[in-house]
Amino acid sequence: MKEALIYQSAGADEVILPLAPFAMTSIPTVSMEEIPSGQPVSLLMNRLLFEEEMPALIQTMERLSKMEICSIYFADPSIAMIAEQVQMTSKLIYKPDTLMASPEDARWWLNQNIQAVCVSPLLTKEEAEEMTSHCAHCVLTIHGHLMMSASRRQLLSAYETASGRTLNLHERRNLRIQEISRKEEFPIYESQFGTLIDTDYVLESFELLHELMEHGAASFLIESAGMGTEETADAIKSYRKIMEGTDAAQIKQAYEKQYPELILSSGYYMEKTIR
């Protein structure tokens, strides 16, 4: 909650709070009881759920329907079905991580009367612009670590068992792994729901922001997972300045100078990976 106030002060229009137990992320989650009352809030509910979790999901959605919710970022279609029953469809934003890769998929979901869809960050610049040009209400990820791998298995715990080594799993949000053949370190996070591995680099879109805006993106998303609070807040401030007219190249140079330890990359903007 402290970070949310910092990000809002930095210029974020919306801060998304991961809702336990329906979110899979390295960002600290909030419970229903911790959701701020009397003010609009956006929630992340991006886990794929099991059938036995449906009663708890229904109960949660019924409670949320009586609260001041701006949006719910979701991945499991069951959430959309239950949201319709409690008249919350207009609050939904479909966020299936890397799967939203075609205008046809985006249009289908938007035709279900949800609020927006999050475009896969694995697309080239041209593919992302095609999505936003042909479909209203598309959200683009412009900054942060990207998800590289997701598993329902607890891989770090399995490694402990197999190797006989003890890892510092108490502080699960600051762990990194390294491949034998590479020098880069990848953020890794394990919870009771599985394991996430993010890219070693941080996606940046400083000099592409205006072009992405011109092609109709509804909003932009900055992923704070694996990044420090200050790094995230300064990224928000930087993109705000670009929107307000500050030279993007100058902003990029200043951010690189301030955080030389970050591996900043244009990601897949110039490299086609989905065919």
C-alpha positions as CSV (number, residue, x, y, z in Angstrom):
1,M,0.0,0.0,0.0
2,K,2.9,2.3,0.7
3,E,4.3,1.7,-2.8
4,A,0.8,2.5,-4.3
5,L,0.9,6.0,-2.8
6,I,4.4,6.6,-4.1
7,Y,3.4,5.5,-7.6
8,Q,0.3,7.8,-7.5
9,S,2.5,10.7,-6.4
10,A,4.8,9.9,-9.3
11,G,2.0,10.3,-11.8
12,A,0.3,6.9,-12.2
13,D,-3.4,7.2,-13.1
14,E,-4.0,3.7,-11.7
15,V,-2.2,1.4,-9.3
16,I,-3.1,-2.3,-9.6
17,L,-3.2,-4.3,-6.3
18,P,-2.7,-8.1,-6.5
19,L,-5.6,-9.7,-4.7
20,A,-4.9,-12.8,-2.6
21,P,-5.3,-15.7,-3.3
22,F,-6.3,-15.0,-6.9
23,A,-3.0,-13.3,-8.1
24,M,0.3,-14.9,-9.1
25,T,3.0,-12.2,-8.8
26,S,6.1,-11.4,-6.9
27,I,4.4,-8.1,-5.8
28,P,3.0,-8.3,-2.2
29,T,-0.7,-9.2,-2.4
30,V,-3.6,-7.7,-0.4
31,S,-6.5,-9.5,1.2
32,M,-10.1,-8.5,0.8
33,E,-9.9,-6.8,4.2
34,E,-6.9,-4.7,3.2
35,I,-8.6,-3.2,0.1
36,P,-8.9,0.5,0.8
37,S,-12.5,1.5,1.5
38,G,-14.2,4.6,0.2
39,Q,-11.9,5.0,-2.8
40,P,-11.6,3.5,-6.3
41,V,-9.3,0.6,-6.6
42,S,-8.0,-1.7,-9.4
43,L,-7.1,-5.4,-8.7
44,L,-5.0,-8.1,-10.3
45,M,-6.6,-11.6,-10.4
46,N,-4.4,-13.3,-13.0
47,R,-4.2,-16.9,-11.7
48,L,-5.7,-19.8,-13.7
49,L,-8.0,-21.3,-11.2
50,F,-9.1,-24.9,-10.3
51,E,-12.7,-26.0,-10.1
52,E,-12.6,-26.3,-6.3
53,E,-11.8,-22.6,-6.1
54,M,-15.0,-21.6,-7.7
55,P,-17.1,-21.2,-4.5
56,A,-14.4,-18.8,-3.1
57,L,-14.2,-16.9,-6.3
58,I,-18.0,-16.5,-6.5
59,Q,-18.1,-15.2,-2.9
60,T,-15.2,-12.8,-3.6
61,M,-16.8,-11.4,-6.8
62,E,-20.1,-10.9,-4.9
63,R,-18.2,-8.9,-2.3
64,L,-16.3,-6.9,-4.9
65,S,-19.6,-6.0,-6.7
66,K,-20.6,-4.0,-3.6
67,M,-17.3,-2.1,-3.6
68,E,-15.9,0.8,-5.6
69,I,-13.8,-1.1,-8.1
70,C,-12.3,0.6,-11.1
71,S,-11.0,-2.5,-12.9
72,I,-10.1,-6.1,-12.5
73,Y,-7.2,-7.5,-14.5
74,F,-7.9,-11.2,-15.1
75,A,-6.7,-14.2,-17.0
76,D,-9.1,-17.1,-16.2
77,P,-12.4,-17.0,-18.3
78,S,-14.3,-18.2,-15.2
79,I,-13.9,-14.8,-13.8
80,A,-15.6,-13.3,-16.8
81,M,-18.5,-15.7,-16.4
82,I,-19.0,-14.9,-12.7
83,A,-18.5,-11.2,-13.3
84,E,-21.5,-11.3,-15.7
85,Q,-23.6,-12.9,-12.9
86,V,-22.8,-10.1,-10.5
87,Q,-22.9,-7.3,-13.1
88,M,-19.2,-6.5,-13.1
89,T,-18.4,-7.3,-16.7
90,S,-17.7,-3.6,-17.5
91,K,-14.9,-3.6,-14.8
92,L,-12.9,-6.4,-16.5
93,I,-9.6,-6.1,-18.3
94,Y,-8.4,-9.3,-20.0
95,K,-4.7,-9.8,-19.1
96,P,-3.5,-13.3,-20.3
97,D,0.2,-12.4,-20.2
98,T,1.6,-13.3,-23.6
99,L,-1.5,-14.8,-25.3
100,M,-3.3,-11.6,-26.6
101,A,-1.5,-11.5,-30.0
102,S,-4.2,-11.0,-32.7
103,P,-6.8,-8.3,-33.4
104,E,-9.4,-11.0,-33.8
105,D,-8.9,-12.2,-30.2
106,A,-9.0,-8.7,-28.9
107,R,-12.2,-7.9,-30.8
108,W,-13.9,-11.1,-29.5
109,W,-13.1,-10.2,-25.9
110,L,-14.1,-6.6,-26.3
111,N,-17.4,-7.8,-27.8
112,Q,-18.1,-9.4,-24.5
113,N,-18.5,-5.8,-23.2
114,I,-15.3,-5.9,-21.0
115,Q,-13.4,-2.7,-20.4
116,A,-10.2,-3.4,-22.2
117,V,-7.6,-6.1,-23.2
118,C,-3.8,-6.2,-22.5
119,V,-1.8,-6.8,-25.6
120,S,1.1,-9.3,-25.5
121,P,4.4,-7.6,-24.9
122,L,6.1,-10.2,-27.2
123,L,4.8,-8.4,-30.3
124,T,6.8,-6.2,-32.7
125,K,6.1,-2.5,-32.7
126,E,4.2,-2.9,-36.0
127,E,2.1,-5.8,-34.6
128,A,1.3,-3.9,-31.5
129,E,0.3,-0.8,-33.5
130,E,-1.9,-3.0,-35.7
131,M,-3.7,-4.2,-32.6
132,T,-4.3,-0.7,-31.2
133,S,-5.2,0.7,-34.6
134,H,-8.0,-1.9,-35.3
135,C,-9.2,-2.4,-31.7
136,A,-10.2,0.2,-29.2
137,H,-9.4,-0.2,-25.5
138,C,-6.0,-1.9,-25.9
139,V,-3.5,-1.7,-23.0
140,L,0.3,-1.9,-23.9
141,T,3.1,-2.9,-21.5
142,I,5.8,-0.3,-22.0
143,H,8.2,-0.8,-19.1
144,G,9.4,-3.5,-16.8
145,H,10.5,-7.1,-16.6
146,L,8.5,-9.5,-18.9
147,M,7.3,-12.9,-17.9
148,M,9.6,-15.5,-19.5
149,S,8.2,-18.7,-17.9
150,A,5.4,-19.7,-15.6
151,S,4.8,-23.1,-14.0
152,R,2.3,-24.5,-11.5
153,R,5.2,-26.4,-10.0
154,Q,7.3,-25.1,-7.0
155,L,10.6,-25.4,-8.8
156,L,12.8,-23.8,-6.2
157,S,11.5,-26.1,-3.5
158,A,11.9,-29.1,-5.8
159,Y,15.6,-28.0,-6.4
160,E,16.1,-27.8,-2.6
161,T,14.8,-31.4,-2.2
162,A,16.8,-32.8,-5.1
163,S,20.1,-31.0,-4.4
164,G,20.0,-31.1,-0.6
165,R,20.8,-27.4,-0.6
166,T,18.9,-24.8,1.4
167,L,17.9,-21.7,-0.4
168,N,16.9,-18.4,1.1
169,L,13.2,-18.9,0.3
170,H,12.0,-16.8,3.2
171,E,12.8,-13.7,1.1
172,R,11.2,-15.0,-2.0
173,R,10.9,-11.7,-3.8
174,N,14.7,-11.0,-4.2
175,L,15.9,-14.3,-5.8
176,R,17.5,-14.7,-9.2
177,I,18.7,-17.6,-11.2
178,Q,21.5,-17.9,-13.7
179,E,21.9,-20.4,-16.6
180,I,25.2,-22.2,-16.9
181,S,25.9,-20.8,-20.4
182,R,24.8,-17.2,-19.7
183,K,26.0,-14.4,-17.4
184,E,22.5,-12.8,-17.0
185,E,20.5,-13.3,-13.9
186,F,16.7,-13.8,-14.1
187,P,14.3,-12.8,-11.4
188,I,12.5,-15.9,-10.1
189,Y,9.6,-16.1,-7.7
190,E,7.9,-19.1,-6.1
191,S,4.7,-19.2,-4.1
192,Q,2.2,-21.9,-3.1
193,F,0.7,-21.5,-6.6
194,G,3.9,-22.1,-8.7
195,T,6.9,-20.4,-10.0
196,L,7.5,-17.4,-12.2
197,I,10.7,-16.5,-14.1
198,D,11.0,-13.0,-15.6
199,T,13.4,-11.6,-18.3
200,D,16.8,-10.5,-17.1
201,Y,16.2,-7.2,-19.0
202,V,13.8,-4.4,-18.4
203,L,11.6,-3.4,-21.3
204,E,11.8,0.3,-22.1
205,S,9.7,2.3,-24.6
206,F,10.8,5.9,-24.0
207,E,11.5,6.9,-27.6
208,L,8.5,4.9,-29.0
209,L,5.9,6.3,-26.6
210,H,4.5,9.0,-28.9
211,E,4.3,6.7,-31.8
212,L,2.4,4.1,-29.7
213,M,0.1,6.9,-28.5
214,E,-0.6,8.0,-32.1
215,H,-1.8,4.5,-33.0
216,G,-4.6,4.5,-30.5
217,A,-3.4,2.7,-27.3
218,A,-6.0,3.2,-24.6
219,S,-3.5,3.1,-21.8
220,F,0.1,2.0,-20.9
221,L,1.2,-0.5,-18.2
222,I,4.4,-0.4,-16.2
223,E,5.3,-3.7,-14.6
224,S,6.9,-3.2,-11.1
225,A,7.6,-6.9,-10.5
226,G,11.3,-7.4,-10.0
227,M,12.0,-3.7,-9.9
228,G,12.7,-1.4,-7.0
229,T,10.1,1.1,-5.9
230,E,12.4,4.0,-6.8
231,E,13.1,2.6,-10.3
232,T,9.4,2.1,-10.9
233,A,8.4,5.6,-9.6
234,D,11.1,7.2,-11.7
235,A,9.9,5.3,-14.8
236,I,6.4,6.7,-14.2
237,K,7.8,10.2,-13.9
238,S,9.9,9.8,-17.0
239,Y,7.0,8.7,-19.2
240,R,4.8,11.4,-17.8
241,K,7.5,14.0,-18.8
242,I,7.6,12.5,-22.4
243,M,3.8,12.8,-22.6
244,E,4.1,16.4,-21.5
245,G,6.6,17.2,-24.2
246,T,10.1,16.6,-22.8
247,D,12.5,15.1,-25.3
248,A,12.3,11.3,-25.1
249,A,16.0,10.7,-26.0
250,Q,17.0,13.0,-23.1
251,I,14.7,11.2,-20.7
252,K,16.0,7.8,-21.7
253,Q,19.6,9.0,-21.3
254,A,18.8,10.3,-17.8
255,Y,17.1,7.1,-16.7
256,E,20.0,5.0,-18.0
257,K,22.5,7.2,-16.1
258,Q,20.5,7.0,-12.9
259,Y,20.1,3.1,-13.1
260,P,23.3,1.8,-14.8
261,E,22.8,-1.6,-13.2
262,L,19.5,-2.2,-15.1
263,I,19.6,-4.0,-18.4
264,L,17.3,-1.8,-20.5
265,S,16.1,-3.3,-23.8
266,S,13.5,-2.6,-26.5
267,G,12.4,-6.2,-26.1
268,Y,10.6,-7.6,-29.1
269,Y,9.7,-4.3,-30.7
270,M,12.2,-4.9,-33.6
271,E,12.2,-8.7,-33.5
272,K,9.3,-10.8,-34.7
273,T,8.8,-13.9,-32.4
274,I,5.2,-14.9,-33.0
275,R,4.3,-16.3,-36.5
